[in-house]
Amino acid sequence: MQERLSRQSPWGRSRQLIMLHNMRFLWGFDAVAPTERLPSGPLTAVAAALRCPRALTALLSAATLFLGLPGAVPAFAGQEEPLRAGGKPILALPTGGKPSGNAAASVHADDADTEHIFGFSMGSDIGRTGEVELEMENVGAFGKRDGSYATLATLNQVKYTLTDRFRIAPGFAIGAQRIDSVAGFDDRHHVSFNGATMEFRYKLVDRATAPFGLTLHAQPGWSWVDDASGRRVEQYGGEFAALFDRELVTDRWFAAFNVWYATGVTRELATGLSAHDSEFALHGALSYQIEPGLVVGVGTRYLRSYAGGGLDRLAGEAVYVGPTFSYNLTHTLGLSGTWQVQVAGRAIGDGRRFNLDHFERHQAMLRINAHF
């Protein structure tokens, strides 16, 4: 097997050093002045991210490592990449750098499946043709400015890979709330069926034949319970994302960068009032494989909440940072998760330190998945 380009050239080694240097800044943040007017709208959301805490600067600069590499020829769907002297294509997921299809002898317990190793951030893996995966993803949110607040949203999916490029995943959601004496929320203690989703993923760039992987994600959904408050609603919306990932050091260091956009309309059944809202997010993560099947790392997210379905009016922002892990319990069963803390943020019109109007102090995720 050819050696990786990044291990042979000084340029490749420099990229790795830059990546590690940037990640050192993930725990230092510059507060955003409460009175500063932040830009809004889809054309300025990314620019605003560059003015936020140093973690985001590191995140975005790390993202450039995915692109503009000397001698790199991306392989798009249906396009073959010419051979590159001394260059080994990035990971073929989920086979950990091995060819996909019949030539691969993939074992999930031994190889890194980057879809699940970055916590809230996602890798570009979608599985092999004909693969079926059952997944249960539990997302918890804890802590408002007063009272006691805890919610749990569980998304259950059946993922089926139709081709090496395309996967579908129908799913349904269950939610639970335990809310006491929180301003703006009714006290609630209940569990309910929340709604249904349909996920589509298309692998645009295969990292088996390119310097990075890129998968496009779309997930429309319907819900009749608001996850955050537990109120009965009629809610329609969708989320869209570009999921980049890259193997920095063979079988050891992995990185991911995501761009997310979500939009929806919600009608409260009790009042009949409707509202449109949307969210823009940048995710970044760095993970290290300690041994086959055990991966640990750190992830960060920058979230912006908007009133209006098209990123119309900025309502608030938040930055989260926390550790990630992924562990293969067996050859077909995996466990992964993360716990992230809001380290910076503010709501428009509120000068207090964190944004606890639109987000929570802590967000955590625990995911279990089985491959067949």
PyMOL commands that set and color helices and strands:
alter all, ss='L'
color gray80, all
select helices_A, chain A and resi 5-8+10-27+45-49+54-66+101-103
alter helices_A, ss='H'
color red, helices_A
select strands_A, chain A and resi 132-142+148-161+166-180+188-205+213-225+232-249+253-268+274-291+294-307+313-328+333-347+362-371
alter strands_A, ss='S'
color yellow, strands_A
deselect
rebuild
show_as cartoon
